[in-house]
Amino acid sequence: EAGVVQSPRYKIIEKKQPVAFWCNPISGHNTLYWYRQNLGQGPELLIRYENEEAVDDSQLPKDRFSAERLKGVDSTLKIQPAELGDSAVYLCASSLVLSGGPYEQYFGPGTRLTVT
Amino acid sequence: TQLLEQSPQFLSIQEGENLTVYCNSSSVFSSLQWYRQEPGEGPVLLVTVVTGGEVKKLKRLTFQFGDARKDSSLHITAAQPGDTGLYLCAGDPGTYKYIFGTGTRLKVLA
């Protein structure tokens, strides 16, 4: 079974430039997450999708960040314009979430963003 | 905002030693997970605990969920260099949203 695929793996951009990350979740998973992880810290949730619907985007800085999940499969996360503080690893994860129980998140390898 | 504090933050030990990592919160969680993350990779789930007082073992790793479901511990027996990585706990307060802890970076020296 293929895992969560993310691209690019690394990205270096100058501040004020736009950047986009792409994620292909595990086939059949209904829930997709975007996290931001600063060096040596735990991931912080940016947005969670159930199928095509963004059900939790409370932590997404909406002035510069946007995300979409077309057809409930692939997803893109965009930053425009990027700031120095956006340098981090952006992780995508997917799950098959059924009602009433804990679920396992499968993470991709992440995209390491450096803003100079 | 729920906060999961992990301790210690960093740990460097010799191969063969035992260690315990702690995950503490003032909030109650319906379930708690432990992940291990290696450099350049995403976190990988090790275990999920759901019942207060529950103990689960995974080879040399022993996980315990606190009776009040507010804290957890991970104990590694006879650590090996392959155990090196960032250990993360993550708790679900019942909102289908796991909140990750601050992380413990473990280095096991051969």
gemmi code that builds the backbone of each chain (N, CA, C; Angstrom):
import gemmi

chains = {
    "A": [
        ("GLU", (0.857, -1.208, 0.000), (0.000, 0.000, 0.000), (0.874, 1.232, 0.000)),
        ("ALA", (0.631, 2.156, -0.945), (1.422, 3.371, -0.993), (1.067, 4.251, 0.188)),
        ("GLY", (2.053, 4.954, 0.686), (1.829, 5.855, 1.803), (1.386, 7.210, 1.319)),
        ("VAL", (1.372, 8.156, 2.253), (1.042, 9.539, 1.929), (2.211, 10.153, 1.161)),
        ("VAL", (1.901, 10.753, 0.034), (2.933, 11.338, -0.822), (2.858, 12.859, -0.739)),
        ("GLN", (4.008, 13.485, -0.548), (4.069, 14.936, -0.508), (5.143, 15.428, -1.464)),
        ("SER", (4.876, 16.584, -2.039), (5.909, 17.228, -2.855), (5.736, 18.729, -2.809)),
        ("PRO", (6.835, 19.482, -2.958), (8.198, 18.977, -3.006), (8.675, 18.558, -1.620)),
        ("ARG", (9.829, 17.943, -1.519), (10.381, 17.592, -0.220), (11.078, 18.780, 0.427)),
        ("TYR", (11.641, 19.620, -0.380), (12.341, 20.795, 0.119), (11.986, 21.995, -0.762)),
        ("LYS", (11.912, 23.154, -0.120), (11.631, 24.371, -0.868), (12.308, 25.542, -0.170)),
        ("ILE", (13.053, 26.307, -0.950), (13.687, 27.516, -0.424), (13.167, 28.682, -1.239)),
        ("ILE", (12.600, 29.668, -0.565), (12.058, 30.835, -1.253), (12.444, 32.087, -0.484)),
        ("GLU", (12.341, 33.221, -1.176), (12.561, 34.501, -0.521), (11.242, 34.973, 0.085)),
        ("LYS", (11.355, 35.750, 1.149), (10.137, 36.268, 1.784), (9.341, 37.073, 0.770)),
        ("LYS", (8.054, 37.058, 0.978), (7.050, 37.711, 0.144), (6.711, 36.924, -1.118)),
        ("GLN", (7.431, 35.829, -1.378), (7.098, 34.981, -2.519), (5.993, 33.995, -2.144)),
        ("PRO", (5.241, 33.501, -3.135), (4.247, 32.465, -2.856), (4.883, 31.080, -2.902)),
        ("VAL", (4.212, 30.126, -2.247), (4.683, 28.741, -2.277), (3.467, 27.824, -2.115)),
        ("ALA", (3.566, 26.643, -2.721), (2.466, 25.681, -2.629), (3.012, 24.297, -2.359)),
        ("PHE", (2.268, 23.556, -1.553), (2.630, 22.180, -1.217), (1.498, 21.275, -1.667)),
        ("TRP", (1.862, 20.069, -2.095), (0.859, 19.124, -2.595), (0.891, 17.844, -1.779)),
        ("CYS", (-0.281, 17.238, -1.591), (-0.387, 16.015, -0.818), (-1.350, 15.043, -1.492)),
        ("ASN", (-0.929, 13.802, -1.613), (-1.788, 12.722, -2.090), (-1.945, 11.730, -0.954)),
        ("PRO", (-3.136, 11.634, -0.369), (-3.321, 10.771, 0.808), (-3.414, 9.292, 0.421)),
        ("ILE", (-3.495, 8.449, 1.428), (-3.671, 7.025, 1.191), (-5.062, 6.786, 0.606)),
        ("SER", (-5.132, 5.933, -0.408), (-6.396, 5.679, -1.074), (-7.451, 5.173, -0.096)),
        ("GLY", (-8.632, 5.787, -0.162), (-9.730, 5.357, 0.705), (-9.841, 6.107, 2.011)),
        ("HIS", (-8.820, 6.892, 2.344), (-8.879, 7.668, 3.587), (-9.764, 8.887, 3.383)),
        ("ASN", (-10.715, 9.081, 4.332), (-11.677, 10.159, 4.166), (-11.233, 11.475, 4.811)),
        ("THR", (-10.236, 11.401, 5.670), (-9.820, 12.594, 6.419), (-8.369, 12.942, 6.102)),
        ("LEU", (-8.137, 14.225, 5.882), (-6.799, 14.705, 5.532), (-6.444, 15.875, 6.431)),
        ("TYR", (-5.199, 15.918, 6.867), (-4.720, 16.945, 7.774), (-3.463, 17.622, 7.202)),
        ("TRP", (-3.361, 18.900, 7.466), (-2.112, 19.625, 7.253), (-1.616, 20.103, 8.616)),
        ("TYR", (-0.339, 19.805, 8.897), (0.295, 20.230, 10.137), (1.525, 21.069, 9.807)),
        ("ARG", (1.898, 21.903, 10.749), (3.173, 22.620, 10.692), (3.996, 22.179, 11.893)),
        ("GLN", (5.261, 21.852, 11.621), (6.133, 21.396, 12.694), (7.413, 22.224, 12.703)),
        ("ASN", (7.622, 22.925, 13.812), (8.869, 23.653, 13.991), (9.925, 22.694, 14.533)),
        ("LEU", (11.159, 23.034, 14.352), (12.277, 22.146, 14.674), (12.227, 21.649, 16.114)),
        ("GLY", (12.225, 20.338, 16.281), (12.269, 19.730, 17.600), (10.983, 19.795, 18.381)),
        ("GLN", (9.909, 20.248, 17.756), (8.620, 20.367, 18.446), (7.585, 19.440, 17.833)),
        ("GLY", (6.451, 19.337, 18.483), (5.366, 18.527, 17.967), (4.620, 19.238, 16.847)),
        ("PRO", (3.978, 18.489, 15.964), (3.188, 19.101, 14.895), (1.992, 19.872, 15.453)),
        ("GLU", (1.642, 20.958, 14.780), (0.469, 21.746, 15.122), (-0.502, 21.705, 13.952)),
        ("LEU", (-1.742, 21.367, 14.238), (-2.739, 21.238, 13.182), (-3.064, 22.590, 12.556)),
        ("LEU", (-3.036, 22.636, 11.231), (-3.453, 23.830, 10.503), (-4.894, 23.694, 10.018)),
        ("ILE", (-5.200, 22.549, 9.410), (-6.528, 22.357, 8.852), (-6.820, 20.871, 8.735)),
        ("ARG", (-8.089, 20.523, 8.924), (-8.528, 19.132, 8.798), (-9.712, 19.070, 7.849)),
        ("TYR", (-9.638, 18.154, 6.891), (-10.712, 17.920, 5.934), (-11.390, 16.589, 6.201)),
        ("GLU", (-12.710, 16.593, 6.134), (-13.458, 15.342, 6.043), (-14.038, 15.318, 4.645)),
        ("ASN", (-13.512, 14.401, 3.832), (-13.826, 14.392, 2.392), (-13.449, 15.753, 1.819)),
        ("GLU", (-14.387, 16.483, 1.231), (-14.023, 17.769, 0.627), (-14.188, 18.945, 1.586)),
        ("GLU", (-14.804, 18.702, 2.741), (-15.149, 19.795, 3.636), (-14.068, 20.069, 4.671)),
        ("ALA", (-13.696, 21.334, 4.799), (-12.769, 21.754, 5.846), (-13.552, 21.870, 7.144)),
        ("VAL", (-13.375, 20.912, 8.066), (-14.176, 20.888, 9.291), (-13.479, 21.566, 10.457)),
        ("ASP", (-12.174, 21.818, 10.326), (-11.450, 22.518, 11.386), (-10.302, 23.292, 10.753)),
        ("ASP", (-10.471, 24.596, 10.633), (-9.391, 25.443, 10.117), (-9.103, 26.580, 11.084)),
        ("SER", (-9.386, 26.343, 12.351), (-9.256, 27.392, 13.356), (-7.815, 27.855, 13.555)),
        ("GLN", (-6.848, 26.997, 13.243), (-5.443, 27.342, 13.417), (-4.778, 27.800, 12.124)),
        ("LEU", (-5.525, 27.924, 11.069), (-4.953, 28.330, 9.781), (-4.912, 29.858, 9.693)),
        ("PRO", (-3.721, 30.447, 9.519), (-3.635, 31.922, 9.369), (-4.241, 32.338, 8.034)),
        ("LYS", (-5.479, 32.702, 8.053), (-6.233, 32.843, 6.810), (-5.841, 34.074, 5.990)),
        ("ASP", (-5.067, 34.974, 6.589), (-4.654, 36.134, 5.804), (-3.625, 35.756, 4.744)),
        ("ARG", (-2.879, 34.681, 4.992), (-1.842, 34.328, 4.017), (-1.870, 32.860, 3.601)),
        ("PHE", (-2.557, 32.033, 4.355), (-2.606, 30.599, 4.065), (-3.964, 30.242, 3.450)),
        ("SER", (-3.934, 29.335, 2.485), (-5.169, 28.782, 1.940), (-4.940, 27.314, 1.618)),
        ("ALA", (-6.019, 26.565, 1.603), (-5.916, 25.140, 1.301), (-7.167, 24.713, 0.548)),
        ("GLU", (-6.999, 23.651, -0.210), (-8.149, 23.077, -0.892), (-7.947, 21.574, -1.036)),
        ("ARG", (-9.071, 20.891, -1.110), (-9.028, 19.444, -1.310), (-10.102, 19.117, -2.348)),
        ("LEU", (-9.686, 19.151, -3.583), (-10.611, 18.932, -4.675), (-10.991, 17.462, -4.782)),
        ("LYS", (-12.268, 17.211, -4.996), (-12.794, 15.855, -5.184), (-12.502, 14.961, -3.986)),
        ("GLY", (-12.174, 15.557, -2.857), (-11.966, 14.775, -1.647), (-10.773, 13.855, -1.684)),
        ("VAL", (-9.781, 14.154, -2.546), (-8.599, 13.285, -2.619), (-7.359, 14.125, -2.347)),
        ("ASP", (-6.696, 14.585, -3.426), (-5.474, 15.375, -3.265), (-5.778, 16.709, -2.606)),
        ("SER", (-4.734, 17.273, -2.023), (-4.880, 18.581, -1.376), (-3.656, 19.435, -1.645)),
        ("THR", (-3.881, 20.757, -1.682), (-2.780, 21.699, -1.769), (-2.890, 22.711, -0.642)),
        ("LEU", (-1.744, 23.117, -0.143), (-1.651, 24.156, 0.878), (-0.797, 25.265, 0.284)),
        ("LYS", (-1.305, 26.492, 0.350), (-0.592, 27.611, -0.255), (-0.312, 28.696, 0.787)),
        ("ILE", (0.835, 29.331, 0.625), (1.191, 30.479, 1.452), (1.517, 31.626, 0.505)),
        ("GLN", (0.833, 32.761, 0.723), (1.096, 33.924, -0.115), (0.719, 35.191, 0.625)),
        ("PRO", (1.679, 36.050, 0.936), (3.112, 35.900, 0.730), (3.773, 35.221, 1.927)),
        ("ALA", (4.889, 34.543, 1.681), (5.590, 33.863, 2.761), (6.355, 34.865, 3.630)),
        ("GLU", (6.453, 34.543, 4.917), (7.219, 35.340, 5.862), (8.325, 34.472, 6.461)),
        ("LEU", (9.316, 35.119, 7.043), (10.445, 34.387, 7.618), (9.976, 33.353, 8.638)),
        ("GLY", (8.960, 33.711, 9.414), (8.451, 32.826, 10.455), (7.714, 31.609, 9.937)),
        ("ASP", (7.506, 31.536, 8.634), (6.832, 30.371, 8.056), (7.786, 29.209, 7.824)),
        ("SER", (9.072, 29.434, 8.023), (10.043, 28.352, 7.859), (9.722, 27.233, 8.838)),
        ("ALA", (9.499, 26.043, 8.318), (9.082, 24.898, 9.134), (8.945, 23.693, 8.215)),
        ("VAL", (8.586, 22.562, 8.799), (8.222, 21.384, 8.010), (6.700, 21.310, 7.964)),
        ("TYR", (6.166, 21.171, 6.770), (4.718, 21.075, 6.598), (4.386, 19.610, 6.309)),
        ("LEU", (3.621, 19.025, 7.225), (3.286, 17.611, 7.161), (1.841, 17.429, 6.728)),
        ("CYS", (1.626, 16.464, 5.873), (0.283, 16.046, 5.503), (0.048, 14.664, 6.100)),
        ("ALA", (-1.156, 14.412, 6.564), (-1.508, 13.111, 7.115), (-2.914, 12.753, 6.657)),
        ("SER", (-3.201, 11.465, 6.638), (-4.559, 11.027, 6.300), (-4.997, 9.915, 7.228)),
        ("SER", (-6.301, 9.775, 7.369), (-6.889, 8.754, 8.230), (-8.184, 8.253, 7.636)),
        ("LEU", (-8.563, 7.036, 8.045), (-9.914, 6.560, 7.800), (-10.635, 6.699, 9.130)),
        ("VAL", (-11.435, 7.739, 9.253), (-12.086, 8.040, 10.522), (-13.512, 7.523, 10.481)),
        ("LEU", (-13.792, 6.598, 11.383), (-15.148, 6.078, 11.543), (-15.667, 6.550, 12.882)),
        ("SER", (-16.940, 6.676, 13.027), (-17.487, 7.247, 14.246), (-17.211, 6.355, 15.444)),
        ("GLY", (-16.942, 6.981, 16.584), (-16.897, 6.270, 17.850), (-15.590, 5.653, 18.266)),
        ("GLY", (-14.488, 5.954, 17.606), (-13.268, 5.317, 18.076), (-12.024, 6.098, 17.747)),
        ("PRO", (-10.887, 5.743, 18.356), (-9.635, 6.410, 17.976), (-9.243, 6.022, 16.553)),
        ("TYR", (-8.388, 6.810, 15.958), (-7.986, 6.566, 14.589), (-6.494, 6.768, 14.461)),
        ("GLU", (-5.943, 6.165, 13.439), (-4.511, 6.276, 13.203), (-4.264, 7.253, 12.071)),
        ("GLN", (-3.357, 8.181, 12.311), (-2.947, 9.119, 11.284), (-1.690, 8.588, 10.617)),
        ("TYR", (-1.705, 8.577, 9.303), (-0.534, 8.188, 8.522), (0.056, 9.466, 7.942)),
        ("PHE", (1.318, 9.699, 8.268), (1.960, 10.942, 7.859), (2.826, 10.753, 6.624)),
        ("GLY", (2.872, 11.797, 5.820), (3.836, 11.856, 4.745), (5.182, 12.312, 5.284)),
        ("PRO", (6.212, 12.364, 4.421), (7.552, 12.739, 4.868), (7.714, 14.231, 5.127)),
        ("GLY", (6.762, 15.033, 4.669), (6.822, 16.464, 4.908), (7.544, 17.245, 3.833)),
        ("THR", (7.281, 18.538, 3.821), (8.004, 19.488, 2.980), (8.719, 20.458, 3.897)),
        ("ARG", (10.034, 20.507, 3.768), (10.804, 21.459, 4.589), (10.887, 22.781, 3.845)),
        ("LEU", (10.271, 23.809, 4.413), (10.265, 25.142, 3.811), (11.254, 26.049, 4.526)),
        ("THR", (12.097, 26.676, 3.739), (13.008, 27.692, 4.268), (12.706, 29.002, 3.568)),
        ("VAL", (12.388, 30.015, 4.360), (12.108, 31.342, 3.827), (13.280, 32.245, 4.179)),
        ("THR", (13.914, 32.840, 3.158), (15.108, 33.663, 3.404), (14.820, 35.147, 3.200)),
    ],
    "B": [
        ("THR", (-6.790, 26.144, 25.952), (-5.998, 25.320, 25.036), (-5.329, 24.197, 25.808)),
        ("GLN", (-5.606, 22.940, 25.366), (-4.960, 21.822, 26.040), (-3.484, 21.835, 25.704)),
        ("LEU", (-2.666, 21.460, 26.672), (-1.236, 21.447, 26.467), (-0.690, 20.141, 26.987)),
        ("LEU", (0.101, 19.462, 26.165), (0.739, 18.224, 26.564), (2.223, 18.479, 26.723)),
        ("GLU", (2.694, 18.405, 27.944), (4.092, 18.638, 28.240), (4.823, 17.311, 28.323)),
        ("GLN", (5.916, 17.213, 27.594), (6.718, 16.001, 27.651), (8.029, 16.284, 28.382)),
        ("SER", (8.483, 15.266, 29.110), (9.773, 15.373, 29.783), (10.477, 14.025, 29.769)),
        ("PRO", (11.809, 14.008, 29.678), (12.607, 15.209, 29.449), (12.487, 15.693, 28.007)),
        ("GLN", (13.017, 16.858, 27.738), (12.991, 17.399, 26.385), (14.042, 16.712, 25.524)),
        ("PHE", (15.206, 16.451, 26.151), (16.299, 15.773, 25.458), (16.818, 14.650, 26.352)),
        ("LEU", (17.279, 13.579, 25.737), (17.821, 12.453, 26.504), (18.888, 11.770, 25.656)),
        ("SER", (20.083, 11.660, 26.209), (21.177, 10.966, 25.531), (21.675, 9.871, 26.465)),
        ("ILE", (21.579, 8.624, 26.029), (21.947, 7.506, 26.900), (22.809, 6.513, 26.135)),
        ("GLN", (23.425, 5.600, 26.883), (24.228, 4.547, 26.274), (23.345, 3.353, 25.919)),
        ("GLU", (23.755, 2.651, 24.904), (23.062, 1.415, 24.521), (22.956, 0.482, 25.720)),
        ("GLY", (21.769, -0.109, 25.897), (21.563, -1.040, 26.996), (20.893, -0.428, 28.226)),
        ("GLU", (20.877, 0.895, 28.296), (20.250, 1.545, 29.458), (18.720, 1.574, 29.294)),
        ("ASN", (18.049, 1.771, 30.419), (16.591, 1.921, 30.416), (16.242, 3.399, 30.518)),
        ("LEU", (15.052, 3.767, 30.051), (14.628, 5.159, 30.136), (13.112, 5.241, 30.179)),
        ("THR", (12.636, 6.357, 30.719), (11.198, 6.630, 30.747), (10.948, 8.047, 30.273)),
        ("VAL", (9.968, 8.201, 29.403), (9.537, 9.508, 28.901), (8.121, 9.747, 29.402)),
        ("TYR", (7.875, 10.973, 29.838), (6.585, 11.312, 30.433), (5.821, 12.310, 29.576)),
        ("CYS", (4.493, 12.179, 29.626), (3.591, 13.057, 28.877), (2.486, 13.474, 29.841)),
        ("ASN", (2.425, 14.762, 30.162), (1.513, 15.224, 31.205), (0.609, 16.353, 30.731)),
        ("SER", (-0.614, 16.346, 31.249), (-1.570, 17.393, 30.912), (-2.544, 17.577, 32.071)),
        ("SER", (-3.195, 18.708, 32.094), (-4.257, 18.943, 33.072), (-5.613, 18.563, 32.487)),
        ("SER", (-5.615, 18.170, 31.223), (-6.861, 17.817, 30.538), (-7.044, 16.304, 30.469)),
        ("VAL", (-8.287, 15.888, 30.352), (-8.615, 14.474, 30.196), (-8.708, 14.152, 28.712)),
        ("PHE", (-8.158, 13.011, 28.335), (-8.175, 12.598, 26.944), (-8.947, 11.291, 26.777)),
        ("SER", (-9.722, 11.204, 25.701), (-10.447, 9.967, 25.426), (-9.504, 8.894, 24.898)),
        ("SER", (-8.424, 9.298, 24.289), (-7.394, 8.363, 23.854), (-6.072, 9.111, 23.746)),
        ("LEU", (-4.986, 8.374, 23.802), (-3.672, 8.977, 23.721), (-2.788, 8.078, 22.877)),
        ("GLN", (-1.991, 8.706, 22.057), (-1.117, 7.965, 21.153), (0.334, 8.364, 21.386)),
        ("TRP", (1.221, 7.440, 21.043), (2.659, 7.714, 21.014), (3.164, 7.474, 19.597)),
        ("TYR", (3.979, 8.416, 19.124), (4.584, 8.338, 17.802), (6.103, 8.428, 17.955)),
        ("ARG", (6.817, 7.887, 16.975), (8.260, 8.101, 16.846), (8.520, 8.712, 15.477)),
        ("GLN", (9.360, 9.720, 15.473), (9.685, 10.408, 14.222), (11.192, 10.417, 14.030)),
        ("GLU", (11.633, 9.991, 12.859), (13.051, 10.000, 12.525), (13.322, 11.187, 11.608)),
        ("PRO", (14.563, 11.630, 11.564), (14.897, 12.826, 10.757), (14.457, 12.681, 9.306)),
        ("GLY", (13.781, 13.700, 8.799), (13.368, 13.706, 7.407), (12.133, 12.877, 7.113)),
        ("GLU", (11.501, 12.366, 8.158), (10.312, 11.541, 7.964), (9.164, 12.082, 8.810)),
        ("GLY", (7.949, 11.620, 8.499), (6.817, 11.982, 9.325), (6.712, 11.054, 10.531)),
        ("PRO", (5.940, 11.457, 11.544), (5.747, 10.593, 12.711), (5.081, 9.271, 12.329)),
        ("VAL", (5.454, 8.205, 13.039), (4.873, 6.881, 12.828), (4.244, 6.425, 14.137)),
        ("LEU", (2.998, 5.999, 14.060), (2.271, 5.600, 15.263), (2.882, 4.337, 15.878)),
        ("LEU", (3.085, 4.388, 17.201), (3.566, 3.225, 17.944), (2.417, 2.510, 18.655)),
        ("VAL", (1.547, 3.298, 19.315), (0.498, 2.680, 20.118), (-0.617, 3.678, 20.365)),
        ("THR", (-1.826, 3.163, 20.623), (-2.953, 3.961, 21.072), (-3.474, 3.350, 22.367)),
        ("VAL", (-3.665, 4.167, 23.390), (-4.261, 3.706, 24.648), (-5.553, 4.480, 24.887)),
        ("VAL", (-6.566, 3.775, 25.396), (-7.883, 4.410, 25.530), (-8.480, 4.274, 26.932)),
        ("THR", (-8.006, 3.339, 27.732), (-8.594, 3.091, 29.042), (-7.645, 3.544, 30.148)),
        ("GLY", (-8.186, 4.251, 31.151), (-7.362, 4.675, 32.272), (-6.668, 3.486, 32.923)),
        ("GLY", (-5.355, 3.600, 33.151), (-4.585, 2.519, 33.759), (-4.083, 1.482, 32.766)),
        ("GLU", (-4.452, 1.630, 31.523), (-4.073, 0.638, 30.506), (-2.569, 0.597, 30.298)),
        ("VAL", (-2.045, -0.623, 30.149), (-0.627, -0.837, 29.859), (-0.528, -1.652, 28.580)),
        ("LYS", (0.289, -1.162, 27.653), (0.528, -1.908, 26.420), (2.023, -2.078, 26.222)),
        ("LYS", (2.402, -3.237, 25.693), (3.810, -3.510, 25.440), (4.033, -3.758, 23.967)),
        ("LEU", (5.119, -3.204, 23.463), (5.527, -3.381, 22.084), (7.010, -3.700, 22.116)),
        ("LYS", (7.318, -4.999, 22.144), (8.704, -5.473, 22.268), (9.336, -4.864, 23.517)),
        ("ARG", (10.328, -4.007, 23.379), (11.018, -3.439, 24.550), (10.373, -2.145, 25.039)),
        ("LEU", (9.280, -1.741, 24.428), (8.597, -0.506, 24.806), (7.335, -0.827, 25.605)),
        ("THR", (7.160, -0.126, 26.728), (5.976, -0.285, 27.570), (5.296, 1.069, 27.705)),
        ("PHE", (4.019, 1.112, 27.385), (3.239, 2.341, 27.418), (2.185, 2.217, 28.504)),
        ("GLN", (1.991, 3.304, 29.258), (0.964, 3.288, 30.293), (0.141, 4.564, 30.208)),
        ("PHE", (-1.160, 4.425, 30.322), (-2.095, 5.554, 30.356), (-2.472, 5.771, 31.809)),
        ("GLY", (-2.418, 6.987, 32.288), (-2.726, 7.278, 33.677), (-4.173, 6.944, 34.028)),
        ("ASP", (-4.392, 6.652, 35.299), (-5.733, 6.266, 35.750), (-6.774, 7.327, 35.404)),
        ("ALA", (-6.390, 8.587, 35.510), (-7.311, 9.693, 35.246), (-7.310, 10.113, 33.778)),
        ("ARG", (-6.544, 9.411, 32.963), (-6.447, 9.680, 31.516), (-5.959, 11.100, 31.231)),
        ("LYS", (-5.056, 11.601, 32.102), (-4.460, 12.921, 31.875), (-2.968, 12.818, 31.548)),
        ("ASP", (-2.381, 11.644, 31.753), (-0.952, 11.529, 31.555), (-0.602, 10.137, 31.054)),
        ("SER", (0.621, 10.012, 30.570), (1.068, 8.732, 30.024), (2.578, 8.655, 30.140)),
        ("SER", (3.079, 7.436, 30.095), (4.525, 7.241, 30.110), (4.919, 6.193, 29.093)),
        ("LEU", (6.150, 6.335, 28.631), (6.759, 5.378, 27.693), (8.070, 4.926, 28.310)),
        ("HIS", (8.205, 3.637, 28.534), (9.423, 3.078, 29.108), (10.099, 2.190, 28.079)),
        ("ILE", (11.384, 2.425, 27.869), (12.160, 1.597, 26.942), (13.187, 0.822, 27.750)),
        ("THR", (13.191, -0.468, 27.565), (14.141, -1.352, 28.240), (15.294, -1.673, 27.295)),
        ("ALA", (16.502, -1.600, 27.823), (17.696, -1.961, 27.029), (17.707, -1.237, 25.689)),
        ("ALA", (17.777, 0.082, 25.759), (17.700, 0.908, 24.552), (18.781, 0.542, 23.544)),
        ("GLN", (18.424, 0.676, 22.270), (19.332, 0.386, 21.165), (19.463, 1.613, 20.281)),
        ("PRO", (20.546, 1.738, 19.523), (20.703, 2.896, 18.642), (19.512, 3.099, 17.711)),
        ("GLY", (18.843, 2.029, 17.319), (17.670, 2.124, 16.459), (16.475, 2.796, 17.112)),
        ("ASP", (16.531, 2.984, 18.427), (15.451, 3.680, 19.142), (15.604, 5.193, 19.051)),
        ("THR", (16.721, 5.656, 18.524), (16.962, 7.096, 18.399), (15.868, 7.753, 17.581)),
        ("GLY", (15.391, 8.891, 18.057), (14.367, 9.622, 17.333), (13.642, 10.606, 18.232)),
        ("LEU", (12.646, 11.255, 17.664), (11.793, 12.186, 18.401), (10.522, 11.441, 18.795)),
        ("TYR", (10.255, 11.354, 20.077), (9.062, 10.673, 20.568), (8.001, 11.711, 20.895)),
        ("LEU", (6.821, 11.490, 20.359), (5.712, 12.434, 20.501), (4.496, 11.736, 21.084)),
        ("CYS", (3.893, 12.346, 22.103), (2.591, 11.870, 22.530), (1.537, 12.784, 21.912)),
        ("ALA", (0.342, 12.260, 21.750), (-0.751, 13.036, 21.160), (-2.051, 12.590, 21.810)),
        ("GLY", (-2.825, 13.541, 22.313), (-4.058, 13.230, 23.007), (-5.275, 13.767, 22.282)),
        ("ASP", (-6.344, 12.986, 22.312), (-7.630, 13.417, 21.744), (-8.582, 13.748, 22.896)),
        ("PRO", (-8.930, 15.031, 23.057), (-9.847, 15.402, 24.139), (-11.299, 15.071, 23.832)),
        ("GLY", (-11.518, 14.291, 22.767), (-12.873, 13.904, 22.413), (-13.437, 14.692, 21.255)),
        ("THR", (-12.566, 15.389, 20.552), (-12.984, 16.230, 19.438), (-12.506, 15.706, 18.091)),
        ("TYR", (-12.025, 14.458, 18.044), (-11.458, 13.901, 16.823), (-10.291, 14.737, 16.324)),
        ("LYS", (-9.608, 15.405, 17.251), (-8.446, 16.193, 16.885), (-7.354, 15.887, 17.900)),
        ("TYR", (-6.292, 15.254, 17.425), (-5.201, 14.920, 18.320), (-4.281, 16.136, 18.492)),
        ("ILE", (-3.972, 16.436, 19.745), (-3.063, 17.522, 20.087), (-1.729, 16.898, 20.451)),
        ("PHE", (-0.679, 17.342, 19.776), (0.626, 16.748, 19.987), (1.365, 17.408, 21.144)),
        ("GLY", (2.177, 16.585, 21.808), (3.022, 17.080, 22.880), (4.237, 17.807, 22.348)),
        ("THR", (5.040, 18.270, 23.296), (6.209, 19.090, 22.963), (7.388, 18.274, 22.465)),
        ("GLY", (7.347, 16.939, 22.628), (8.378, 16.070, 22.063), (9.530, 15.781, 22.999)),
        ("THR", (10.081, 14.585, 22.875), (11.305, 14.183, 23.581), (12.271, 13.635, 22.542)),
        ("ARG", (13.426, 14.279, 22.458), (14.422, 13.821, 21.498), (15.375, 12.870, 22.193)),
        ("LEU", (15.396, 11.614, 21.729), (16.219, 10.564, 22.325), (17.368, 10.211, 21.398)),
        ("LYS", (18.555, 10.111, 21.982), (19.721, 9.643, 21.250), (20.349, 8.503, 22.030)),
        ("VAL", (20.469, 7.354, 21.389), (21.070, 6.185, 22.022), (22.427, 5.960, 21.377)),
        ("LEU", (23.461, 6.014, 22.200), (24.833, 5.895, 21.720), (25.300, 4.449, 21.768)),
        ("ALA", (25.946, 4.006, 20.688), (26.444, 2.625, 20.625), (27.668, 2.433, 21.502)),
    ],
}
model = gemmi.Model(1)
for chain_id, residues in chains.items():
    chain = gemmi.Chain(chain_id)
    for i, (resn, *xyz) in enumerate(residues, 1):
        res = gemmi.Residue()
        res.name, res.seqid = resn, gemmi.SeqId(i, " ")
        for name, pos in zip(("N", "CA", "C"), xyz):
            atom = gemmi.Atom()
            atom.name, atom.element = name, gemmi.Element(name[0])
            atom.pos, atom.b_iso = gemmi.Position(*pos), 0.0
            res.add_atom(atom)
        chain.add_residue(res)
    model.add_chain(chain)
structure = gemmi.Structure()
structure.add_model(model)
structure.setup_entities()
